[in-house]
Amino acid sequence: MKDSASTLTPVPVSDSPALPSMPEWQAFQEAAEQADRKGGTLRIIEAAGLSIDLSAQPSSEAFTEASHALLRVRNFKQMRRELLEGGIVNHTEDRAAWHSMLREPSPTPEVAHERTRLLQFVQRADNERRWRHVLHIGIGGSDWGLRLTVAAFGYTGTWRDIRFVANIDGHAIEGGLSGLNPHETVVVIASKSFTTAETLENAQRAIEWLRAAGVKHPERQLVAVTARPTIARKFGVPKDQIFPFWDWVGGRFSFWSSVCVSAALTVGTDVMAGMLAGAHAMDEHFRTAPINRNAPVQLALAGVANRSVLGFSSLNISVYDSRLFHLVPYLQQLEMESLGKSVTLAGEAVGVPTGPAVWGMPGTDAQHTFFQWLHQGDGAAVDFIVCQQADHRWPDHHQQLIANCLAQREALLRGKSYEDVLAEMDKNTDPEYAKWLAKHKVYPGGRPSSLIVLPRLSPYTLGALIALYEHKVFVQALIWGINPFDQWGVELGKTLTSRIRKDWQNIADGKTVTKMSHDASTQHWLQRFAPRPSQ
């Protein structure tokens, strides 16, 4: 593929100094601390069919001015162009992060070719009524987007059954295979590197399962999605059932590539086309909307203020649509793997708290689980996500759902003072008891939140929603001066896993292991869990 970055002038990493030393940051910090946090101004942005209400986020003229200055000093406009035109924005791995190209209506020839191959593959399988079951084997970015899509649009059932296997825990593959007909199952193996330990181990078990059932040519029931097609071919996957993507597609952004083949087989190619269209519409909004009306930018500025200035260490995702329950882990990976960094591109300490912990569950379950902490504990910033229209036949359920969403958000914003609680007490209540009890019913209020409204849950709106968060994360990383496209933090654990397994192999082979380079606790449990020497 032609290197589009050759037409761009990369921003040097030295242009990402640590925030505390920057006067623009100091002005932003002061403005965020003094901004209105009681919803005094209605702030709603319309973006790619979504309505984003930021009224309960920090707001003031000074905050707006400081935000613009901070974005200017971070070269926002040029970096946005680099991202959307395939420039080198992943500096530590020297490559682009061009996932937006995957949803272009007129993409590069290579992307168009693979898109056509995928479409033809699914159409052929549908026309021939091949495979009643899809076993999707992948982890992280090769898993969460598919689960989200199938849960959102296949919850009423499809003619193909799909199972997801991610974890190395043997119960995962055992449960995934249970009840499937091996002769009617296609096994999709998704791994960017095609070296992911969990994925390849589970794939081997699936192949053994096919052979044990008498499938003469199990390789004909394998599909691979990877950036390393030669490795997949050596693994045994037929060439015409390998769907490649590119190094410039990060794992947690790979859903937009051929990784979506399992979802296309399950909920249909029209669903995938709709999601691509919605995501592209959000790309265009991010590309063209002015800063004050740019939804990803404004969400990012609020997120930076909440985390790095106001001290909210986590972001709660409260989805008031049960079909979106997988959005929470999807966003956990997107945000925490992208923003869980403490070193700037220039190699300095960031100097302020960065990526928040992301967590949540669907409302109204959440209200009966952790909203007590949101209201009267340390609290968190909250993203409320709701659909204006329902797709079921019980309108009263939906009205109650929306009422709960709006009420919880209002309570977090407004709070309730000691004086107001006391005034509402029964006049016949003992005064001293009333004063004591009133202290337990105070709500601090001023808790930041965003309300994201989808007209209804459709492929288009879900695609737009995912892209909204992708671009928000990019802008937050830009402000913090970190790289959101690498994940070096997981590498040490992988290295130590290999070391422990090598130690176990030596023990199993009866070799004398005199000293192991582990801490005392790890070494104790390593020995305790070690397999017995082979006889």
C-alpha positions in Angstrom: 0.0 0.0 0.0 1.2 3.5 -0.8 2.6 5.3 2.3 0.2 8.2 2.6 2.3 9.6 5.4 4.9 10.6 2.8 2.7 13.7 1.9 2.5 14.8 5.6 5.0 16.5 7.9 5.1 14.6 11.1 5.0 16.5 14.4 8.3 15.8 16.2 7.8 14.0 19.5 9.8 16.8 21.2 6.6 18.9 20.7 4.9 16.9 23.5 6.4 18.3 26.7 5.0 17.4 30.1 1.9 19.4 31.0 2.9 20.9 34.4 5.6 23.0 32.7 3.2 24.5 30.1 1.4 27.8 30.8 -1.5 26.7 28.6 -2.0 23.7 31.0 -1.9 25.9 34.0 -4.6 28.2 32.5 -6.7 25.1 31.6 -6.3 23.7 35.1 -7.4 27.0 36.8 -10.4 27.4 34.4 -11.5 23.8 35.0 -11.4 24.3 38.8 -13.5 27.5 38.6 -15.9 26.3 35.8 -19.6 25.9 36.4 -20.4 22.3 37.3 -24.1 22.7 38.1 -25.5 22.6 34.6 -26.1 26.3 34.3 -25.8 26.3 30.5 -27.5 23.9 28.1 -24.8 22.4 25.9 -26.0 19.8 23.3 -24.0 18.8 20.2 -25.5 16.9 17.3 -23.0 14.6 15.7 -23.5 11.8 13.1 -27.1 11.3 14.3 -26.3 11.3 18.0 -27.1 13.9 20.5 -24.4 14.6 23.1 -25.5 16.6 26.1 -22.5 18.1 27.9 -24.5 20.4 30.2 -23.2 18.6 33.3 -19.6 18.9 32.4 -17.3 21.8 33.4 -18.2 24.9 31.4 -17.2 28.6 31.2 -15.8 31.1 28.8 -12.4 30.9 30.5 -12.5 27.1 30.1 -13.3 27.4 26.4 -10.5 29.8 25.8 -8.0 27.7 27.8 -9.1 24.6 25.9 -8.5 26.2 22.5 -5.1 27.3 23.6 -4.2 23.9 24.9 -5.3 22.2 21.7 -3.3 24.8 19.6 -0.1 24.1 21.5 -0.6 20.4 21.1 -1.0 20.9 17.3 -4.4 19.4 17.3 -5.4 20.3 13.7 -2.2 18.8 12.2 -2.4 15.7 14.4 -6.0 15.2 13.4 -5.0 15.4 9.8 -2.2 12.9 10.4 -4.6 10.4 12.0 -7.3 10.6 9.3 -4.9 10.7 6.3 -2.6 7.8 7.4 0.3 9.7 8.9 2.7 8.3 11.5 0.8 8.8 14.7 2.0 5.7 16.5 5.6 6.9 17.0 6.9 4.1 19.3 6.0 1.6 16.6 6.7 3.9 13.7 3.4 3.4 11.9 0.0 4.9 11.2 -3.3 4.2 13.0 -5.5 4.4 9.9 -8.6 2.5 11.1 -10.8 5.4 9.7 -9.7 4.2 6.1 -11.5 0.9 6.8 -14.9 2.7 6.8 -14.3 5.0 3.9 -17.0 4.7 1.2 -14.2 4.8 -1.4 -11.2 3.2 0.3 -7.8 2.4 -1.1 -7.8 -0.5 -3.6 -6.3 -2.9 -1.1 -9.0 -2.2 1.5 -11.7 -2.3 -1.2 -10.4 -5.7 -2.5 -10.5 -7.3 1.0 -14.0 -5.8 1.7 -15.3 -7.4 -1.5 -13.6 -10.7 -0.7 -15.3 -10.7 2.7 -18.7 -9.8 1.3 -18.5 -12.5 -1.4 -17.4 -15.1 1.2 -20.4 -14.4 3.5 -22.8 -14.3 0.6 -21.6 -17.6 -0.8 -21.9 -19.2 2.7 -25.4 -17.8 3.1 -26.5 -18.9 -0.4 -25.3 -22.4 0.2 -26.6 -22.4 3.8 -23.2 -23.5 5.0 -22.4 -23.8 8.7 -25.0 -23.6 11.3 -22.5 -22.6 13.9 -19.7 -20.1 14.1 -16.9 -20.6 16.6 -15.0 -17.3 16.9 -11.6 -17.6 18.6 -9.9 -14.3 19.4 -9.1 -12.1 22.4 -9.1 -8.4 23.2 -9.6 -6.3 20.1 -10.3 -9.5 18.1 -13.2 -10.3 20.4 -15.1 -7.5 22.1 -16.4 -5.6 19.1 -17.9 -8.8 17.7 -19.6 -9.6 21.0 -21.0 -6.1 21.2 -22.4 -6.3 17.6 -24.0 -9.7 18.0 -25.5 -8.8 21.4 -26.9 -5.6 19.9 -28.4 -7.0 16.7 -28.7 -10.7 17.2 -30.3 -10.9 20.6 -33.6 -12.1 19.1 -31.8 -14.9 17.4 -30.3 -15.6 14.0 -30.2 -18.8 11.9 -26.5 -19.2 12.8 -25.4 -19.8 16.4 -22.2 -18.1 17.4 -19.9 -18.9 20.3 -16.9 -16.8 21.4 -13.8 -18.3 22.9 -11.1 -15.9 24.2 -9.7 -17.0 27.6 -7.0 -19.6 27.9 -9.0 -21.2 30.7 -10.0 -24.6 29.4 -13.5 -24.1 30.5 -13.8 -21.4 27.8 -13.1 -23.7 24.9 -15.0 -26.5 26.5 -18.1 -24.3 26.9 -17.6 -22.9 23.4 -17.6 -26.3 21.8 -20.4 -27.8 23.9 -23.5 -28.7 21.9 -22.1 -27.7 18.5 -22.2 -30.0 15.5 -18.6 -30.3 14.3 -19.7 -31.0 10.8 -21.6 -27.7 10.6 -19.2 -25.5 12.4 -16.8 -22.9 10.9 -13.9 -21.9 13.2 -12.8 -18.3 12.8 -9.3 -17.6 14.2 -8.6 -13.9 14.7 -5.2 -12.7 15.6 -3.3 -9.7 14.2 0.1 -11.4 14.7 -1.2 -14.9 14.5 1.1 -15.7 17.5 -1.4 -14.8 20.3 -0.9 -17.7 22.8 -4.5 -18.0 24.0 -5.9 -17.9 20.4 -3.6 -20.5 18.9 -4.0 -22.8 21.9 -7.8 -22.7 21.6 -7.6 -23.1 17.9 -5.6 -26.3 18.3 -8.3 -27.7 20.6 -11.0 -26.8 18.1 -9.1 -28.6 15.3 -8.6 -31.7 17.5 -12.4 -31.6 18.2 -13.1 -31.5 14.5 -10.8 -34.4 13.8 -12.2 -36.5 16.7 -15.7 -36.1 15.2 -14.5 -37.6 12.0 -14.2 -34.4 9.9 -11.8 -35.6 7.2 -10.6 -32.1 6.2 -10.8 -29.8 9.2 -8.8 -27.1 7.5 -11.7 -26.5 5.1 -13.7 -25.3 8.1 -11.0 -22.8 9.2 -11.0 -19.1 8.6 -8.2 -16.8 9.6 -8.1 -13.0 10.0 -4.6 -11.6 10.5 -2.0 -9.2 9.5 0.4 -12.2 9.0 -1.3 -14.3 6.4 1.9 -16.4 5.7 1.8 -17.6 9.3 -1.9 -18.5 9.1 -1.1 -20.4 5.9 1.6 -22.4 7.7 -0.9 -23.1 10.4 -3.1 -24.9 7.8 -5.7 -22.3 6.9 -6.6 -22.4 3.2 -5.4 -19.4 1.3 -8.8 -18.4 0.0 -10.1 -18.4 3.6 -7.4 -16.1 5.0 -8.5 -12.4 5.3 -5.6 -10.1 5.9 -5.5 -6.6 7.3 -2.6 -4.2 7.8 0.0 -3.2 10.4 -1.6 0.2 10.6 -4.8 -1.3 12.0 -4.3 -1.5 15.8 -5.8 -4.5 17.5 -8.4 -2.6 19.5 -9.4 -0.9 16.3 -9.5 -4.0 14.1 -13.2 -4.6 14.3 -13.6 -2.4 11.2 -11.4 -4.8 9.2 -12.2 -8.4 8.2 -12.2 -9.3 11.9 -15.9 -8.6 11.6 -16.4 -11.7 9.4 -17.9 -13.7 12.3 -20.4 -10.9 13.0 -21.3 -10.7 9.3 -22.0 -14.5 9.2 -24.2 -14.1 12.2 -26.1 -10.8 12.0 -25.5 -10.1 8.3 -23.5 -7.9 6.0 -26.1 -5.1 6.0 -25.4 -4.7 9.7 -21.7 -4.3 9.1 -22.3 -1.9 6.3 -24.5 0.2 8.5 -21.9 0.3 11.3 -19.2 1.4 8.8 -21.5 4.1 7.5 -22.2 5.4 11.0 -18.5 5.4 12.0 -17.5 7.2 8.8 -20.1 9.9 9.5 -18.5 10.4 12.9 -15.1 10.5 11.2 -16.4 13.3 9.0 -17.9 15.2 12.0 -14.5 14.9 13.8 -12.7 16.1 10.7 -14.9 19.1 9.9 -16.8 20.3 13.0 -15.5 23.4 14.7 -13.9 22.8 18.1 -16.8 24.1 20.1 -19.2 21.9 18.2 -16.9 18.9 17.8 -18.3 16.1 20.0 -15.2 13.9 20.4 -13.1 17.0 21.2 -15.5 18.3 23.8 -15.9 14.9 25.4 -12.1 14.7 25.5 -11.7 18.1 27.1 -14.2 17.2 29.8 -12.5 13.9 30.3 -9.1 15.5 30.8 -10.6 18.1 33.2 -12.4 15.4 35.3 -9.4 13.1 35.5 -6.4 15.4 35.7 -7.8 18.4 37.5 -11.0 17.5 39.4 -9.6 14.2 40.7 -12.2 11.7 39.3 -10.1 8.6 38.9 -12.7 6.6 37.0 -15.3 6.9 34.2 -18.5 5.0 34.7 -20.4 3.8 31.6 -24.1 3.5 32.4 -25.9 2.1 29.3 -29.6 2.3 29.5 -30.2 -0.4 26.9 -29.5 -4.0 27.9 -28.4 -4.8 24.3 -25.3 -2.7 24.9 -23.9 -4.5 27.9 -20.8 -5.5 26.0 -20.1 -1.8 25.3 -18.6 -1.6 28.8 -15.7 -4.1 28.3 -15.2 -2.8 24.7 -14.7 0.7 26.1 -12.6 -0.6 28.9 -10.1 -1.9 26.4 -10.3 1.1 24.1 -9.7 3.6 26.9 -7.5 1.8 29.4 -5.2 0.1 26.9 -4.9 3.4 25.0 -4.6 5.9 27.9 -3.0 3.8 30.6 0.3 5.5 30.1 2.5 7.7 32.3 5.3 8.7 29.9 5.1 11.4 27.2 6.3 10.9 23.6 9.4 12.8 24.6 10.1 10.3 27.3 9.2 12.4 30.3 6.8 11.7 33.1 3.4 13.0 32.1 3.1 14.8 35.5 -0.6 14.5 35.9 -3.0 11.6 36.2 -4.0 10.1 32.8 -6.5 7.4 31.7 -9.3 6.8 34.1 -10.5 3.3 35.1 -13.5 2.5 33.0 -16.3 0.4 34.4 -20.1 0.0 34.5 -23.1 -2.1 33.6 -26.6 -1.5 32.1 -29.1 0.6 34.0 -31.2 0.1 36.0 -29.2 -2.9 37.3 -26.4 -0.4 38.0 -28.7 1.7 40.3 -29.1 -1.3 42.5 -25.4 -2.1 42.5 -23.1 0.9 42.7 -25.0 4.1 42.3 -24.9 4.6 46.1 -21.2 5.1 45.7 -21.7 7.4 42.7 -24.0 9.6 44.7 -22.5 9.6 48.2 -19.1 8.0 47.9 -16.0 9.3 46.1 -17.9 9.2 42.9 -16.9 9.1 39.2 -17.6 10.9 36.0 -20.5 9.1 34.2 -21.4 8.6 30.6 -25.2 7.9 30.4 -26.1 6.3 27.1 -29.8 5.8 26.1 -31.9 5.2 23.1 -34.8 7.6 22.5 -36.9 4.9 20.8 -37.2 1.3 21.8 -37.5 -1.7 19.5 -39.8 -3.7 21.8 -43.6 -3.6 22.3 -43.7 -2.4 25.9 -43.6 1.5 25.8 -44.1 1.8 29.5 -40.9 -0.1 30.1 -39.0 2.3 28.0 -40.6 5.4 29.6 -39.6 4.1 33.0 -36.1 3.3 31.7 -35.6 6.8 30.3 -37.1 8.4 33.5 -34.6 6.5 35.6 -31.7 7.6 33.4 -32.7 11.3 33.5 -33.4 11.2 37.2 -30.1 9.6 38.2 -28.2 12.1 36.1 -30.1 15.0 37.6 -29.5 13.7 41.1 -25.8 13.4 40.5 -25.7 17.0 39.1 -28.0 18.9 41.5 -27.4 16.9 44.7 -29.3 17.8 47.9 -28.1 20.1 50.7 -28.4 19.5 54.4 -30.8 22.4 54.7 -33.1 21.0 52.0 -33.2 17.6 53.6 -33.9 19.1 57.0 -36.8 21.2 55.6 -38.4 18.1 54.1 -38.4 16.2 57.4 -41.7 15.5 59.1 -42.4 18.4 61.4 -43.3 15.9 64.2 -39.9 14.3 64.1 -37.7 14.9 67.1 -35.5 17.9 66.2 -32.2 16.3 67.3 -33.0 13.1 65.6 -34.0 15.0 62.4 -30.6 16.8 62.4 -28.7 13.5 62.8 -30.7 11.7 60.1 -30.5 14.6 57.7 -26.7 14.3 57.5 -27.1 10.8 56.1 -29.3 12.0 53.3 -27.1 14.8 51.8 -26.1 14.4 48.2 -22.9 16.5 47.3 -24.0 17.0 43.7 -21.7 18.5 41.1 -20.8 15.1 39.8 -19.8 15.4 36.1 -21.7 13.4 33.5 -22.5 13.3 29.8 -25.7 12.1 28.2 -25.4 10.4 24.8 -28.7 9.9 23.1 -29.2 7.5 20.1 -32.4 8.0 18.2 -32.6 4.2 18.3 -30.1 1.4 18.4 -29.2 0.7 14.8 -26.0 -0.3 13.1 -25.5 3.3 12.0 -25.8 4.8 15.4 -23.7 2.1 17.1 -21.0 2.6 14.5 -21.1 6.4 15.2 -21.0 5.8 18.9 -17.9 3.6 18.8 -16.1 6.1 16.5 -17.1 8.9 18.9 -15.1 7.2 21.7 -12.2 6.3 19.4 -11.7 10.0 18.5 -12.3 11.2 22.0 -9.5 8.9 23.2 -7.2 10.2 20.5 -7.7 13.8 21.6 -7.2 13.0 25.3 -3.9 11.3 24.5 -2.9 14.3 22.4 -3.5 16.6 25.3 -1.6 14.3 27.8 1.2 13.9 25.3 1.1 10.1 25.2 0.8 7.5 22.5 -2.6 5.8 22.6 -1.7 3.3 19.9 0.9 1.1 21.7 0.5 -1.3 24.7 4.0 -2.0 26.0 2.5 -2.5 29.5 1.3 -6.0 28.8 4.7 -7.3 27.4 6.4 -7.9 30.7 3.7 -10.3 31.9 4.0 -12.2 28.6 7.7 -12.6 29.1 7.4 -13.8 32.7 4.7 -16.3 31.6 7.1 -17.8 29.1 9.8 -18.0 31.8 7.5 -19.7 34.3 6.4 -22.3 31.7 10.0 -22.9 30.8 10.8 -23.5 34.5 7.9 -26.0 34.6 9.1 -27.8 31.6 12.5 -28.3 33.2 10.9 -29.6 36.3 8.6 -31.9 34.3 11.7 -33.2 32.4 13.4 -34.1 35.8 16.1 -31.5 35.4 17.6 -30.0 38.5 16.5 -26.4 39.0 18.7 -24.9 41.6 17.7 -21.2 41.4 14.9 -19.4 39.8 14.8 -15.7 39.1 11.5 -14.9 40.7 10.4 -13.2 43.9 9.8 -15.4 47.0 6.0 -15.6 46.6 6.0 -16.4 42.9 8.7 -19.0 43.4 6.7 -20.6 46.1 3.6 -20.9 44.0 5.6 -21.9 40.9 6.9 -24.9 42.8 3.5 -25.7 44.3 1.7 -25.7 40.9 4.6 -27.3 39.0 3.7 -30.6 37.1 5.2 -33.7 38.4 8.4 -34.9 36.7 7.6 -37.3 33.9 8.4 -41.0 34.5 
